[in-house]
């Protein structure tokens, strides 16, 4: 098991839930982007800290017990989400690094990264762009469902 500084959200796919791991330092927009994705139908796996386990050649994401079901909403506080906004033990499908716009290539080449020995697609996004949530839904359909 590895604990990573990341927020994890999941979308329903044809074979069940699959997750995006949103990585970035404190203040990079992980919770903000997750909140917008949840508002659009995604479910929270974990906010700010995610536990990753390898099982049968894939990675499963869960929330640490101490923060399960909680999300930090800047300006509001720590909020407990409802059961229908949460999911647990979800296979990871895509790694997403949250970066400033100037660090994002216009037409990036496909990238992958190994996490606990499992290769996953990786992309970079600026979480504060108005289209960031839409980009995450498109990336999910392109990479996680394929």
C-alpha positions, 0 to 999 in steps of 0.5 A: 500500500502506498499513500499519495498526496492526491485527490481521487474521483471516479466515473461509472464505466461499462465495467463499473467505476474507474478513477482519476487520480488528481495529483498536485501540491497543496493549493493546486486545485485538487479539491476544487476540480473534484468538487466540480466533477462531483457536481457533474456526476462523478463520485469522490473516492478520497480528498487530498490523501489517497491509499493505493493498493496493487491487486491482480495487476491493477491499482485500487484507490481508497480513502484513509479511514480518518478522512473517508467521505470528507472533502475540504471546500475552501471558504466553507470548511470540511464537508461530509458528502452524502452516500450517493456522492461517494465510492470506495475501492475503485480501480485507477484508470488515469493519472492527472497532474495539476499544473499551471497552463504554461506547463501544458503542451498544446498537442501532447504526446501520449504519456504513461507512468508506472505506479506500484508496477502498473502502467497508467496513462498520464496527462497534465491539466490546469485545474482552474481553467473553466473547461477543466472538468469537461477535459477530465470527462473527455480524458476519462472516456478516451483513456479509461474506457478504451 
